Amino acid sequence: MATSLAPRRPGSPAAPARRRPGTHSARRARLRRRIADNALAYAFMAAGIVCFAVFSWYPLVRGIVLSFQQDNLITAPRWVGLANYRRLFDDPLFWTAWKNTAEFTGLALLLGYAVPFVIAVLLNELRHFKAYFRIAVYLPVMLPPIVVVMLWQFFYDPGGGLFNTVLRGAHLPTSQWVQSPHAAMISLVLVSTWANMGGATLMYLAALQAIPGELFEAAELDGAGIWARLRYVTLPQMRFIMLVLLLLQIISTMQVFIEPFQLTGFTDPSTITVMTLIYRYAFAVDNDFGLAASMSVLLFAVLGVFAALYLRLTRESD
């Protein structure tokens, strides 16, 4: 029979398009694979979200709510509004804790910010035994913080401690170290600096090694000495990493707890910090978790400012 080639009349229904065999089944198979892949990805993402929700977001929200309540974990929580914050501002220890925390942070920046940089520069100039000295510098970071503090507690012992023994051997006057209100804060800063400088030193060292060698060679050809190379090549090239570490160290040192808690206790006014005062409010003296939560919220707000600066700085760098 001959096939009709007559044109289709306007308005008449179009002939149905022929489907290739297997097209529909292949499309369904691709859809099933896509759903399976996405389901696995969503499952992994859901696990992370659950962990953050349970261990980070919920405690954060619960702490903010608790700051407006009076709760001692014995009686039922009672809503008190801003009374906890008013009590904080009326407590002399509140201002003392913030002053000591600011003093500790400032001293830690003088030592813990400059010393790792100097050590990194020295390690970068070494030609032999680089790996050995890197391990030696980073070793304190691998020790548990409480072990570090107890080790330095032996060093600071006013009787038979290492430091006073050395001073007596050199016929020099001994010190009370953490027992003295005048020397206690700098003693805590020394412990914190020794325990944490390894990580900052390695970051500085990595940044130093990322500086193109041509810059140093050009500076040497121009007659620049070591101080000129440090000022005009090293510091400008490391400006970003130094600013990032500055913000991170401020955030870290403002949360100091183990050093003053173990070495001087939470009752010494000369070394009480924000974190030790929170512990005092919640567990040691007052058993007032609402008051401790309000102090934690204030600390969170202050640290949030530095965290926002850090995120903005890293975002601009990216």
C-alpha positions, 0 to 999 in steps of 0.5 A, a space after each residue: 500500500 502506498 504511503 499518503 504524502 498529503 499534508 495534515 489539515 489545520 486543526 487535525 490532531 498530531 500523530 503521537 511521537 514514537 518512543 524508542 524502546 527502553 527510553 522510559 526505563 533508562 530515565 527511571 533508572 537514572 532517577 532512582 540512582 539520583 535519588 539514592 545518591 542524594 539520599 546518602 548525601 542527605 543522610 551524612 548531612 543530617 548526621 552532622 546537623 543532628 550533632 551540631 543541634 544537640 551539642 552546640 545549638 541547643 546548649 547555646 539557646 538553652 544557656 541564653 534562656 537560662 540567663 533569664 531564669 533563677 535555677 539551682 537544679 533543685 527547685 523549679 526554674 523561675 523566670 526573673 528577666 534581667 535580674 541576673 544581669 543586674 546582679 552581675 553588674 552589682 557584683 565587684 567580682 564581675 569587674 575584677 574578673 573582666 579586668 584580670 581577663 583583659 590583663 591576662 589577654 594583654 600579657 599573653 599577646 606580648 609573650 604568646 604572640 611575639 615569642 612564636 614569631 621569633 622562634 619561627 624566624 629562627 627555625 626558618 634560618 636553620 640549616 640542620 636539625 629543623 625537624 628535631 626543633 619543630 618537634 621540640 617546639 610542638 611537644 607541649 601542645 600534644 600534652 594534656 593541659 592539666 598535665 602541663 599545669 601540674 608540671 608548672 605547679 611543681 616548678 612554681 613550688 615556693 619550697 622545693 620547686 625547680 625555679 626557686 632551687 635554681 635561684 637559690 643555687 645562683 644566690 638570688 632571691 626566691 619568689 612566691 610565684 603564683 602565691 604572690 598577687 604581684 607575680 601570679 598573673 605573669 606566672 599564669 601567662 608563662 604557663 599558657 605561652 609555653 603550652 600553646 606556642 607550638 601551634 602558632 610557631 608552626 603556622 608562622 613557619 609555614 607562612 615564612 616558607 610560603 614567601 617567594 625566595 626571589 624577594 629575599 634574593 632581591 633584597 640581598 642584592 640591594 644590600 638589605 641586612 637581616 633586619 631590613 629583610 624582616 621589616 620590608 619583606 617578611 612582615 608585609 608578606 605575613 601581615 594576613 596570617 599575623 592578624 588572623 592569629 592575633 584574633 584567634 589568640 584573643 578569642 582563646 586567651 579570654 577563655 582561660 580557665 585551667 591555669 588559674 583554676 589549678 594554680 591559684 583557685 577560683 577564690 583568689 581575686 588577683 587571678 580570678 577570670 571570667 571563666 573561673 567566675 562562671 565556675 564559682 557562680 555555677 558550682 563552687 559557691 552560689 549554685 546559681 546556674 542562671 547567674 552563671 549563664 548570664 555571665 556566659 552570654 556576656 562572654 559569648 557576645 564579646 567573643 562574637 565580635 572578634 569571631 565576626 572580625 575573623 570571619 570577615 577577614 578570612 572571607 575578604 582574603 578568599 
